[in-house]
Amino acid sequence: MFITFEGGEGAGKSTLIDRLAKELAKKGWDVLTTRAPGGLKMGAKIRDLLLHSEKGEITPKAELFLFLADRALHVDQEIKPALDAGKIVLCDRFNDSTVAYQGIARGLGEAEVARLCTFASNGLKPDLTFYLDLDPNIGLSRAKNLGPSDRIESETLAFHQKIRQAYLQIAKEDPGRIHVIDAARDKDQVFKNAWKVVEHAFL
């Protein structure tokens, strides 16, 4: 079972993943938690390039292909082997992020970026995706409380609003897989809403 988590900056993906992983482990499941980019040693290097390069140093196309390089390694070396071993994989960001950020918000083309994502991930598709929907004003404020802003967090508010609209568009296009959760609610309610979906889908 492959479950992915999407959302803008500060939406609470990490918190939700941690709680779901603990609950699944209590139920006896073998769980792998990972993130994109950065799930592997090489991915961590790619992540550092993407998030901490100087503004303007990475072009939108270069940014896209760095994400895709991580995706190919991540799927081949970590996600697919874990799934083949019978684990539940919980992944912080996957192809929907790339389509939303680079395809739609950066203007590289939703269909073209989706095609490249499919190629990079060998056609692997999540069984279930949670999109944590949150007003970017709130999300960016939360993110700032966690530390200095990275290159993508430092983008304009208009860019982050585009990201939110992109995610909502993607969710409408695949309602069977993507479940939208109001991330402005308290953490316990967000967890309860997600857990109900997981129970209904798999347990």
C-alpha positions as CSV (number, residue, x, y, z in Angstrom):
1,M,0.0,0.0,0.0
2,F,1.4,3.3,-1.1
3,I,0.0,6.4,0.5
4,T,1.3,9.9,-0.4
5,F,0.8,13.3,1.3
6,E,0.5,16.6,-0.5
7,G,0.1,20.2,0.5
8,G,1.5,23.6,0.5
9,E,4.2,24.9,3.0
10,G,3.3,24.4,6.6
11,A,0.2,22.2,5.9
12,G,1.2,19.6,8.5
13,K,2.1,16.7,6.4
14,S,5.0,15.5,8.6
15,T,2.8,15.6,11.7
16,L,0.1,13.5,10.0
17,I,2.5,11.0,8.6
18,D,4.1,10.5,12.0
19,R,0.8,9.8,13.7
20,L,-0.5,7.5,10.9
21,A,2.8,5.6,10.9
22,K,2.5,5.0,14.7
23,E,-1.1,3.9,14.5
24,L,-0.5,1.5,11.6
25,A,2.5,0.0,13.5
26,K,0.2,-0.5,16.5
27,K,-2.1,-2.5,14.2
28,G,0.9,-4.7,13.2
29,W,1.8,-3.3,9.9
30,D,5.4,-2.8,8.7
31,V,5.6,0.8,7.7
32,L,8.2,2.9,5.9
33,T,8.0,6.7,6.1
34,T,10.0,8.7,3.5
35,R,10.0,12.0,1.7
36,A,10.6,13.5,-1.7
37,P,13.1,14.8,-2.4
38,G,15.5,13.5,0.2
39,G,14.5,9.9,1.0
40,L,18.0,8.6,0.2
41,K,21.6,9.8,0.5
42,M,21.7,11.1,-3.1
43,G,18.1,12.5,-2.6
44,A,19.4,14.5,0.4
45,K,22.0,16.1,-1.9
46,I,19.4,16.9,-4.5
47,R,17.1,18.3,-1.8
48,D,19.9,20.6,-0.6
49,L,20.4,21.9,-4.1
50,L,16.7,22.5,-4.6
51,L,16.0,24.2,-1.3
52,H,19.2,26.1,-0.6
53,S,20.5,27.4,-3.9
54,E,20.5,31.1,-4.5
55,K,17.4,32.7,-6.0
56,G,17.6,32.6,-9.8
57,E,20.4,30.0,-9.8
58,I,18.1,27.1,-10.8
59,T,15.7,27.6,-13.8
60,P,12.2,26.1,-13.7
61,K,13.3,23.3,-16.2
62,A,16.4,22.5,-14.2
63,E,14.3,22.4,-11.0
64,L,11.9,20.0,-12.7
65,F,14.7,17.6,-13.7
66,L,16.3,17.6,-10.3
67,F,13.0,16.5,-8.8
68,L,12.6,13.9,-11.5
69,A,16.2,12.6,-10.8
70,D,15.3,12.1,-7.2
71,R,12.0,10.5,-8.1
72,A,13.7,7.9,-10.3
73,L,16.2,7.0,-7.6
74,H,13.6,7.1,-4.8
75,V,11.2,4.7,-6.6
76,D,13.8,2.2,-7.8
77,Q,15.9,2.1,-4.6
78,E,13.5,2.6,-1.7
79,I,9.8,2.8,-2.5
80,K,9.3,-0.2,-4.9
81,P,11.5,-2.5,-2.8
82,A,9.5,-1.6,0.3
83,L,6.2,-2.3,-1.4
84,D,7.5,-5.5,-2.8
85,A,8.4,-6.6,0.7
86,G,4.8,-6.0,1.8
87,K,5.3,-2.7,3.6
88,I,2.9,0.2,3.8
89,V,4.9,3.2,2.4
90,L,3.9,6.7,3.6
91,C,5.6,9.3,1.4
92,D,5.8,13.1,2.0
93,R,5.2,14.4,-1.5
94,F,5.3,12.5,-4.8
95,N,4.3,13.2,-8.4
96,D,1.3,15.4,-7.6
97,S,3.7,17.9,-6.0
98,T,5.8,18.1,-9.2
99,V,2.7,18.6,-11.4
100,A,1.4,21.3,-9.1
101,Y,4.6,23.2,-8.5
102,Q,6.5,22.8,-11.8
103,G,3.8,21.8,-14.2
104,I,1.1,24.3,-13.2
105,A,2.6,27.0,-11.0
106,R,5.9,27.3,-12.9
107,G,4.0,27.0,-16.2
108,L,5.9,24.0,-17.6
109,G,2.6,22.3,-18.5
110,E,0.5,20.0,-16.5
111,A,0.2,17.2,-19.0
112,E,3.9,17.3,-20.0
113,V,5.1,17.2,-16.4
114,A,2.7,14.4,-15.5
115,R,4.0,12.4,-18.4
116,L,7.6,12.9,-17.3
117,C,6.7,12.0,-13.7
118,T,5.1,8.7,-14.9
119,F,8.3,8.0,-16.8
120,A,10.6,8.8,-13.8
121,S,8.5,6.7,-11.4
122,N,8.1,3.7,-13.8
123,G,4.3,4.3,-13.7
124,L,4.0,3.8,-10.0
125,K,0.9,5.5,-8.7
126,P,-0.2,5.9,-5.1
127,D,-3.1,3.8,-3.8
128,L,-4.3,6.8,-1.8
129,T,-3.3,10.5,-1.5
130,F,-4.1,13.0,1.1
131,Y,-4.1,16.7,0.1
132,L,-3.9,18.9,3.2
133,D,-5.6,22.1,2.1
134,L,-4.6,25.3,3.8
135,D,-4.7,29.1,3.1
136,P,-1.1,29.9,2.1
137,N,-1.1,32.9,4.5
138,I,-1.5,30.5,7.4
139,G,0.8,27.8,6.0
140,L,3.7,30.2,5.4
141,S,3.3,31.7,8.9
142,R,3.5,28.1,10.4
143,A,6.6,27.4,8.3
144,K,8.3,30.5,9.4
145,N,7.9,29.4,13.0
146,L,9.8,26.3,12.3
147,G,12.9,28.1,11.0
148,P,14.4,30.2,8.2
149,S,12.5,30.0,4.8
150,D,14.0,27.9,2.1
151,R,14.2,28.9,-1.6
152,I,10.6,27.6,-2.4
153,E,9.0,28.9,0.8
154,S,10.5,32.3,-0.1
155,E,8.5,32.5,-3.3
156,T,5.7,35.2,-3.5
157,L,2.3,34.7,-1.9
158,A,0.8,34.7,-5.4
159,F,3.0,31.7,-6.3
160,H,1.8,29.8,-3.2
161,Q,-1.8,30.7,-4.0
162,K,-1.2,29.2,-7.5
163,I,0.0,26.0,-5.8
164,R,-3.1,25.7,-3.7
165,Q,-5.3,26.2,-6.8
166,A,-3.2,23.7,-8.7
167,Y,-3.7,21.0,-6.0
168,L,-7.4,21.6,-5.9
169,Q,-7.5,21.2,-9.6
170,I,-5.5,17.9,-9.5
171,A,-7.8,16.6,-6.7
172,K,-10.9,17.3,-8.8
173,E,-9.3,15.4,-11.7
174,D,-8.7,12.2,-9.5
175,P,-11.3,12.2,-6.7
176,G,-11.1,8.4,-6.3
177,R,-7.5,8.6,-5.1
178,I,-7.1,12.1,-3.7
179,H,-8.8,13.0,-0.4
180,V,-8.9,16.7,0.5
181,I,-8.5,17.4,4.2
182,D,-9.0,20.8,5.8
183,A,-5.6,21.4,7.4
184,A,-6.8,24.5,9.2
185,R,-8.5,22.2,11.7
186,D,-6.7,21.0,14.8
187,K,-4.2,18.2,14.5
188,D,-6.4,15.6,16.2
189,Q,-9.2,16.3,13.8
190,V,-6.9,16.1,10.8
191,F,-5.6,12.8,12.0
192,K,-9.1,11.4,12.7
193,N,-10.3,12.4,9.2
194,A,-7.3,10.7,7.6
195,W,-7.5,7.6,9.7
196,K,-11.2,7.0,8.7
197,V,-10.1,7.1,5.1
198,V,-7.2,4.6,5.7
199,E,-9.5,2.3,7.7
200,H,-12.2,2.3,5.0
201,A,-9.7,1.8,2.2
202,F,-7.4,-0.9,3.5
203,L,-8.0,-2.2,7.0
